[in-house]
Amino acid sequence: MFLSSAELNGSVDLSDLNVDLTRGLYTNPIWNSNNYLIFVLREFDQGTFNSKTCVHPQERVCDFDPGSKRSANDYDALVFCFKFFWRFFRGLKTIICHEGGCSRYDPFAEKIVQYNGEGNETYFDFSVTNMHRKQLKIIFKDSRGMIVSEGLNTFQNSENALNLIETLAPLFNCTFQYLLFVYDIKDAQKHNLDILVAQIFATPEKVDMSRFDFSVGVEMESMCILTPHSKLMPQFLVPFKVFTFAVWGCILLIAAVFVLQQYVFLKAQGGLFGGMYSETEIVQYSTSSSVYMIYGYFICGSPPRLLLGKLFTGKILFFVFIFSAFIISNIFLGGMTTLLTNTVQYPEIDTLKDLEDSDLFIQVPSGESAATYFAQLGLSEKLRAKLSSDVEYHISAEIEMINISLIWDTYLNNREIALVSEQFAENLRVMSENDAFLVDLPLSLRSETDVVIKRWPLWETFEYHVMEECLKTYPSVFSFQKNSFLFPAFNKKITQSMETGHFKAFFEKNNHTFDVYDAAPPKDDEPRPYTLNDLQLPFLCLVAGLVLSFLVFSAEMMMEVSENGVFFDQCTHFKNYLLGKTCIRN
């Protein structure tokens, strides 16, 4: 039922391939008729293995000779290697061959033993979750110009890893994650890290990790320029950004109707007064103050009333409703641009021409990246003057947790975090507010034309706008996500590293970070203008004020008409009385 040593070394399948099992099978796993998977990882020096597929960042040595002496960490790394392949190829008798022979893994006892084709190996047939129809997600990060491989020794091996995935994924119709991180540390080591190194982490907004079995899709990166999403605007321009054009049109229409309504009623009232007053008195009445009007009401015998006359009630009522509309807008609609707002969104920089006319500098990670981008899209003298490489940086997804481990291990292992934090944060703040960035941006980090950047080490967020002019780049780096079975093992190793003294100051913070990887909720911190949908309730207030002012105008005019006769007689009698007293005195 099982392969013997002779069968293993002399099967028809293997002889047809004419290969040595212990060397060189980078991409071609071999199945025989007895349902074995014989897998040769790669060529490597005797006793060492540096693949990030099997070894965590803190463990660079992986001895595959089961009979040799090894440390506890090395043995754990070996177990991790076998678990990796056994979990993906369930139902198969997994054999991993290496320089010194072949080994098998007991998933129940978690032991690695030399494989010689003998003994009871039925545990390989243990039936567990069906791996078919699982989905694949590999996030690729372009590494051209930064070929410093922490996982594989050469860029050619990265291509081999990609070939491996392409070979296996269709056969099993399942997920396959391959861990590799490429990062350039050579230039960073030559400079003061406080000033010249910036790690910027981007938060994916529209990728829901919970709906994937392991991960989903295959995606490339784009080389794009990110520009600050918001800038300060002069205060006198803010009112023009409070409303959209449609809202301004509705407001002006309501105001025009009110002015027209007032004009019509004044004309009508003037015509009614013409039969009772002289033209001089009408002008004096229409231009007189409310104090004189109230004096006339009381002295001339006109009874007091709620309506102020002369259309003042309608005016006051309408402006009260205008005030109410603004109060409602500010209380019930947060995050909007108001008259008190001093930051509003500039027109977005979408093209190189817009960028050329702006006051932004462009940070570039390297001369090669800038040459690659501008060689195809053009570089004018104005843009050339804006290029800067003062800060080394890169953007990576939060789900690429292996990146954080390598960054800390490389830069902070022998340094106190307190020494770099203050200057580091200040540099990032200045960069985020005043500079544009040329970056290789994973497509999963984009939300339409915007991306949210989380600035390490303080984890502050800042919104950037992604220019339309981007270049596609080639994939070579892979990562795993939270729902991969690799996540708990990796998290455990990182926690152990922190417990032994690495990055002690961030222990609690990063325990939380490693445990939370869901998609970030949508954010709308940028004040935006009011739209018609936002202002339904305030517009109802304005329309109600317009209708009520119409009714008040009508009531005031009717009361004026009905009382004009009495008012005229009383005022005439009062004038005659004053004239008589004057004559008597004379």
C-alpha positions in Angstrom: 0.0 0.0 0.0 2.9 2.3 0.8 6.0 3.2 -1.1 9.2 1.3 -0.3 12.6 2.9 -0.5 13.2 1.1 -3.8 9.8 2.3 -5.2 10.6 5.8 -4.1 13.9 5.9 -5.9 12.8 3.9 -8.9 9.2 4.7 -9.8 8.3 5.1 -13.4 7.2 8.7 -12.9 10.5 9.7 -11.4 12.6 7.8 -13.9 10.7 9.4 -16.8 11.5 12.8 -15.4 15.2 11.8 -15.0 15.8 13.9 -11.9 17.4 13.4 -8.6 14.8 13.8 -5.8 17.3 15.5 -3.5 18.1 18.4 -5.8 16.6 21.0 -8.0 12.8 20.4 -8.1 11.8 24.0 -7.5 8.3 24.0 -9.0 7.2 20.4 -9.8 5.7 18.3 -7.0 5.4 14.7 -8.0 2.5 12.4 -7.4 2.7 8.6 -7.7 -0.1 6.1 -7.9 -0.2 5.6 -4.1 -1.3 9.2 -3.5 2.0 10.5 -2.2 3.1 14.1 -2.7 6.8 14.2 -3.0 7.9 17.8 -2.7 11.5 19.1 -3.1 11.6 22.7 -1.7 14.7 24.1 -3.4 18.4 23.7 -3.7 20.3 24.9 -0.7 23.5 24.5 1.2 23.8 21.5 3.4 22.1 22.2 6.8 20.6 25.6 6.0 17.3 26.8 4.6 16.2 30.4 4.5 12.8 30.4 3.0 10.2 32.6 4.6 7.7 29.9 3.7 9.0 27.8 6.6 11.1 30.1 8.8 10.0 33.2 10.8 12.1 36.3 10.7 13.9 35.5 13.9 14.9 32.0 12.7 17.2 32.1 9.7 18.5 28.5 9.9 16.4 25.5 9.2 18.3 22.2 9.2 16.4 19.5 7.3 18.6 16.6 8.3 16.4 14.8 10.9 19.5 13.1 12.4 21.5 16.2 13.0 21.6 18.3 16.2 19.4 21.3 16.2 18.1 23.9 18.6 14.5 24.1 19.9 13.9 27.1 17.6 15.3 25.2 14.6 13.1 22.2 15.3 10.0 24.5 15.7 10.8 26.0 12.3 11.0 22.6 10.7 7.6 21.6 12.2 6.3 24.9 10.8 7.6 24.0 7.4 5.9 20.6 7.3 2.7 22.0 8.8 2.6 24.5 6.0 2.6 21.9 3.2 0.5 19.3 5.1 -2.3 21.7 5.8 -2.6 22.7 2.1 -2.3 19.2 0.7 -4.6 17.3 3.1 -5.4 13.7 2.1 -2.0 13.2 0.6 1.0 11.5 2.2 3.4 14.4 2.2 7.1 13.8 1.8 9.6 16.6 1.8 13.0 15.9 0.2 16.1 17.8 0.9 19.9 17.7 0.4 20.4 14.7 2.8 17.3 12.6 1.9 13.6 12.8 2.5 11.6 13.4 5.6 8.0 13.0 6.7 5.9 14.7 9.3 3.5 13.3 11.8 0.8 15.9 12.2 -0.6 14.4 15.4 2.7 14.0 17.3 4.2 17.0 15.5 7.4 15.1 14.9 9.7 14.9 11.9 11.3 11.6 11.0 13.4 10.3 8.3 11.3 8.8 5.5 12.4 5.4 4.1 9.0 4.1 2.9 8.4 1.8 5.9 6.1 1.8 8.8 2.4 2.6 9.3 1.6 6.0 7.7 -2.2 5.9 7.6 -2.4 9.2 9.4 -1.7 10.9 6.0 -5.2 9.8 5.0 -6.8 11.7 7.9 -9.9 13.3 6.5 -10.3 17.0 7.4 -11.9 20.1 5.8 -12.2 19.9 2.1 -9.7 22.3 0.5 -11.4 22.5 -2.8 -13.0 25.7 -4.0 -11.0 27.8 -1.6 -10.0 31.3 -2.8 -6.6 32.7 -3.3 -5.3 36.2 -2.4 -1.7 37.1 -3.0 -0.7 40.7 -2.6 2.2 41.5 -4.8 4.7 44.3 -4.1 7.0 45.4 -6.8 10.7 45.1 -5.8 12.5 46.3 -8.9 15.4 48.4 -7.8 15.2 47.1 -4.2 16.3 43.4 -4.6 17.4 42.6 -1.1 15.7 39.4 -0.5 15.1 38.3 3.1 13.4 35.1 2.1 15.0 33.9 -1.1 18.6 34.7 -2.2 17.9 35.8 -5.8 15.2 37.5 -7.8 15.1 34.3 -10.0 13.9 32.3 -7.0 11.0 34.8 -6.6 10.0 33.9 -10.1 10.3 30.2 -9.3 8.0 30.8 -6.3 5.4 32.4 -8.6 5.7 29.4 -11.0 5.1 27.1 -8.1 1.9 28.9 -7.2 0.8 28.8 -10.8 1.5 25.0 -11.0 -0.3 24.0 -7.8 -3.3 26.3 -7.5 -5.2 25.0 -10.5 -4.5 21.4 -9.5 -6.1 21.7 -6.1 -8.4 24.7 -6.8 -7.4 26.0 -3.4 -5.5 28.7 -1.7 -1.7 28.9 -1.6 0.2 31.5 0.3 3.9 32.1 -0.1 5.7 34.4 2.3 8.5 36.6 1.0 9.5 40.1 1.9 11.9 42.3 -0.2 13.2 45.4 1.4 16.1 47.7 0.7 18.2 48.4 3.8 21.5 49.3 2.2 20.9 53.0 1.7 19.0 53.4 5.0 22.0 52.1 7.0 24.2 54.9 5.6 22.1 57.7 7.0 20.6 59.0 10.2 17.4 57.0 10.6 15.8 59.8 12.6 15.7 62.0 9.5 15.9 59.9 6.4 13.7 56.8 7.1 9.9 56.9 7.1 7.7 53.8 7.2 4.2 54.6 6.0 1.5 52.0 6.4 -1.7 52.2 4.4 -5.1 51.0 5.6 -7.3 49.1 3.1 -10.8 50.5 3.3 -12.8 48.4 0.8 -11.3 44.9 1.3 -13.5 42.8 3.6 -11.2 40.0 4.9 -13.9 38.2 6.7 -15.5 36.9 3.5 -12.4 35.0 2.3 -11.5 31.4 3.2 -7.9 32.2 3.1 -7.6 35.1 0.8 -8.8 36.2 -2.6 -7.7 37.2 -6.1 -4.3 38.1 -7.6 -3.5 41.7 -7.8 -0.7 43.9 -9.0 0.5 47.3 -7.9 0.5 50.7 -9.5 3.2 53.3 -9.3 1.3 56.5 -8.5 1.7 59.9 -7.0 -0.2 60.6 -3.8 -1.1 64.2 -3.1 -2.4 65.7 0.2 -6.2 65.4 0.2 -6.9 68.7 2.0 -5.2 72.0 2.4 -6.0 75.3 4.1 -8.2 77.8 2.2 -8.4 81.6 2.8 -11.2 82.4 5.2 -13.0 84.8 2.7 -13.4 81.9 0.3 -15.0 79.5 2.8 -18.6 80.7 2.4 -18.5 79.9 -1.3 -17.6 76.3 -0.4 -20.5 75.8 2.1 -23.0 74.7 -0.4 -23.0 73.0 -3.8 -24.2 74.9 -6.9 -27.7 73.3 -6.7 -28.1 74.4 -3.1 -27.0 77.9 -3.9 -29.5 78.0 -6.7 -32.4 76.9 -4.4 -31.4 79.5 -1.7 -31.2 82.3 -4.3 -34.6 81.2 -5.7 -36.3 81.3 -2.3 -34.7 84.7 -1.5 -35.9 86.1 -4.9 -39.4 84.9 -4.3 -39.4 86.6 -0.9 -38.1 89.9 -2.3 -40.7 89.8 -5.1 -43.5 89.0 -2.7 -42.5 92.0 -0.5 -42.3 94.3 -3.5 -45.8 93.3 -4.7 -47.3 93.9 -1.2 -45.6 97.2 -0.8 -47.0 98.3 -4.2 -50.5 97.1 -3.2 -50.3 98.8 0.1 -49.1 102.0 -1.5 -52.1 102.0 -3.8 -54.5 101.6 -0.9 -52.9 104.4 1.1 -53.1 106.8 -1.9 -56.7 107.5 -1.3 -56.2 108.5 2.3 -52.7 110.2 2.5 -50.9 112.7 0.5 -47.8 111.6 -1.4 -45.6 113.3 1.2 -47.3 111.4 4.0 -47.0 108.1 2.2 -43.3 108.6 1.7 -42.8 109.7 5.3 -44.8 106.7 6.5 -42.9 104.2 4.3 -39.5 105.5 5.4 -40.3 106.3 9.0 -38.9 104.3 11.9 -40.8 101.6 13.8 -40.6 103.9 16.9 -42.6 106.6 15.0 -45.0 104.0 13.8 -45.6 102.6 17.3 -46.0 106.2 18.6 -48.6 106.8 16.0 -50.5 103.6 17.0 -50.7 104.6 20.7 -51.0 108.4 20.5 -53.5 108.3 17.6 -55.6 105.7 19.4 -54.8 102.6 17.2 -55.1 99.6 19.5 -51.9 97.5 20.1 -51.5 94.3 18.2 -49.1 91.4 17.6 -48.4 92.4 14.0 -46.0 95.2 13.7 -47.2 96.6 10.4 -45.3 97.9 7.5 -44.4 94.2 6.7 -42.0 94.0 9.6 -43.6 90.9 11.0 -43.2 89.0 7.7 -39.6 90.1 7.4 -38.7 89.2 10.9 -40.5 85.8 10.6 -38.7 85.0 7.4 -35.3 85.8 8.8 -36.1 83.8 11.9 -36.7 80.8 9.7 -33.4 81.4 7.9 -31.6 81.4 11.2 -33.4 78.2 12.1 -32.3 76.6 8.9 -28.6 77.3 9.6 -29.0 76.1 13.2 -30.5 72.8 12.0 -27.7 72.5 9.4 -24.9 72.8 12.0 -26.5 70.8 14.8 -27.8 67.8 12.9 -25.3 67.5 10.0 -21.8 66.9 11.3 -18.7 66.8 9.1 -19.9 69.6 6.8 -18.2 72.8 5.7 -19.8 75.7 7.6 -19.1 79.4 7.8 -16.8 78.7 10.8 -14.7 76.1 8.9 -11.2 77.1 8.0 -10.2 73.9 6.1 -11.9 72.9 2.9 -10.9 70.7 0.0 -8.9 72.1 -2.8 -9.7 71.0 -6.3 -7.9 67.6 -6.5 -4.6 67.3 -8.3 -5.4 64.7 -11.0 -2.7 65.3 -13.6 1.0 66.1 -13.9 0.0 69.5 -15.2 -2.0 70.2 -12.0 0.9 69.0 -9.9 3.3 71.2 -11.9 1.2 74.3 -11.1 0.8 73.4 -7.4 3.1 74.3 -4.5 3.8 70.7 -3.5 7.2 68.9 -3.5 7.3 65.3 -4.8 9.1 62.8 -2.6 10.6 59.9 -4.6 11.9 56.7 -2.9 14.8 56.3 -5.4 16.2 57.7 -8.6 15.3 54.5 -10.4 11.6 54.7 -9.4 11.4 58.4 -10.5 13.1 57.5 -13.8 10.7 54.6 -14.4 7.6 56.8 -13.8 8.5 60.0 -15.5 10.2 58.4 -18.5 6.8 57.2 -19.6 4.7 60.1 -18.4 7.0 63.0 -19.0 9.1 65.3 -16.7 9.1 69.0 -17.3 11.6 71.4 -15.8 9.1 72.6 -13.2 8.5 69.0 -12.1 12.2 68.3 -12.0 12.6 71.2 -9.6 10.0 69.7 -7.3 11.6 66.2 -7.0 13.1 65.4 -3.6 14.6 62.3 -2.0 15.1 63.7 1.5 13.1 60.8 3.1 13.3 57.1 2.5 9.8 55.5 2.7 7.6 52.8 1.4 3.9 52.0 1.7 2.7 48.6 2.7 -0.6 47.0 3.7 -1.4 46.4 7.4 -2.2 42.8 6.5 1.5 42.3 5.6 2.5 41.8 9.2 5.8 40.3 8.3 6.9 43.7 7.2 6.5 45.2 10.6 8.6 42.5 12.1 11.4 43.0 9.7 11.4 46.8 10.0 11.6 46.6 13.8 14.3 44.0 13.7 16.4 45.9 11.2 16.1 49.5 12.6 15.1 49.3 16.3 16.7 46.1 17.6 19.7 47.9 19.1 18.1 51.3 19.6 15.8 52.9 22.1 12.4 53.7 20.5 12.2 56.9 22.5 15.2 58.3 20.7 13.5 58.1 17.3 9.9 58.7 18.0 9.7 62.5 18.5 11.8 63.4 15.4 10.3 60.6 13.4 6.7 61.7 14.0 7.6 65.3 13.3 9.1 64.4 10.0 6.1 62.3 9.0 3.8 65.1 9.9 5.6 67.6 7.8 5.8 65.2 4.9 2.1 64.4 5.0 1.0 68.0 5.1 3.3 69.4 2.5 4.6 66.8 0.1 3.4 64.4 -2.6 4.7 60.9 -2.8 5.7 58.6 -5.6 4.7 55.1 -4.4 4.1 51.5 -5.4 0.5 51.3 -4.3 -1.3 47.9 -3.9 -4.7 48.2 -5.5 -6.4 46.8 -2.4 -5.4 49.9 -0.6 -7.3 52.2 -3.0 -10.8 53.5 -2.3 -11.8 55.0 -5.6 -9.3 57.8 -5.9 -8.3 58.1 -2.3 -6.1 56.3 0.2 -5.8 56.6 3.9 -2.3 56.5 5.3 -1.5 55.5 8.8 1.7 57.1 9.9 4.1 55.0 12.0 5.0 55.1 14.9 2.0 57.2 16.2 -0.5 55.5 13.9 -2.1 58.8 12.9 -4.2 58.8 9.8 -4.0 61.1 6.8 -6.0 61.1 3.6 -4.3 61.3 0.2 -5.6 61.7 -3.3 -4.3 59.2 -5.9 -3.5 60.8 -9.2 -5.0 59.3 -12.3 -1.7 59.0 -14.1 -0.3 55.7 -12.7 1.9 52.9 -14.1 1.3 49.2 -13.6 4.2 47.4 -12.0 5.2 43.7 -11.8 4.5 41.5 -8.8 7.1 39.6 -6.9 6.3 39.7 -3.2 3.6 37.8 -1.4 2.0 38.0 2.1 -0.6 36.2 4.2 -3.7 37.5 5.9 -5.4 37.1 9.2 -7.7 34.2 8.2 -4.7 32.2 6.9 -3.7 29.3 9.2 -0.2 30.9 9.2 -1.4 33.9 11.1 -1.6 32.3 14.6 1.8 30.8 14.2 3.4 34.0 13.1 1.6 36.0 15.8 2.9 33.6 18.4 6.5 34.0 17.2 6.2 37.8 17.2 4.7 37.7 20.7 7.6 35.5 21.9 10.1 38.0 20.4 8.4 40.9 22.2 8.4 38.9 25.5 12.1 38.3 25.2 12.8 42.1 25.1 12.4 43.1 21.4 10.3 46.2 20.9 9.2 46.1 24.6 7.8 49.7 24.5 5.2 48.6 21.9 4.3 45.3 23.4 0.7 46.0 24.4 0.0 48.2 21.3 1.2 45.6 18.9 -0.6 42.7 20.5 -3.7 44.6 19.7 -2.4 45.4 16.2 -1.6 41.8 15.4 -5.1 40.7 16.5 -7.1 43.2 14.4 -7.0 43.0 10.6 -10.5 43.7 9.4 -11.1 46.3 6.8 -11.0 49.8 8.1 -14.4 51.5 8.3 -15.1 54.3 5.8 -13.9 57.6 7.0 -15.1 61.1 6.0 -13.1 63.5 8.1 -12.8 66.0 5.3 -15.5 68.7 5.6 -17.7 68.7 2.5 -20.3 71.1 1.1 -24.0 70.7 1.8 -26.0 69.0 -0.9 -29.7 69.0 -1.5 -30.1 65.6 0.2 -28.3 67.0 3.3 -30.5 70.1 3.5 -34.0 68.7 3.2 -35.0 69.8 6.7 -33.4 73.3 6.5 -35.1 73.8 3.1 -38.5 72.8 4.6 -37.9 75.5 7.2 -37.1 78.1 4.6 -40.2 77.2 2.5 -42.4 77.3 5.7 -41.0 80.7 6.5 -41.8 81.9 3.0 -45.4 80.7 3.2 -45.9 82.1 6.7 -44.4 85.4 5.7 -46.9 85.5 2.8 -49.8 85.0 5.1 -48.5 87.6 7.5 -48.0 90.1 4.7 -51.6 89.5 3.7 -52.9 89.8 7.3 -51.0 93.0 7.8 -52.3 94.6 4.7 -55.9 93.6 5.5 -55.6 95.1 9.0 -54.1 98.2 7.5 -57.0 98.5 5.1 -59.7 98.0 7.8 -58.1 100.3 10.2 -57.0 103.0 7.8 -60.3 104.9 8.1 -60.2 105.0 11.9 -56.5 105.8 11.9 -57.0 108.7 9.4 -59.9 110.2 11.4 -58.1 110.0 14.7 -54.9 111.4 13.4 -56.9 114.3 11.7 -58.7 115.0 14.9 -55.4 115.0 16.8 -53.9 117.4 14.2 -56.9 119.7 14.5 -56.6 119.6 18.3 -53.0 120.6 18.1 -53.8 123.3 15.6 -56.5 124.7 17.8 -54.2 124.9 20.8 -51.7 126.7 18.8 -54.2 129.3 17.7 -55.4 129.8 21.3 -51.8 130.4 22.4 -51.3 132.9 19.6 
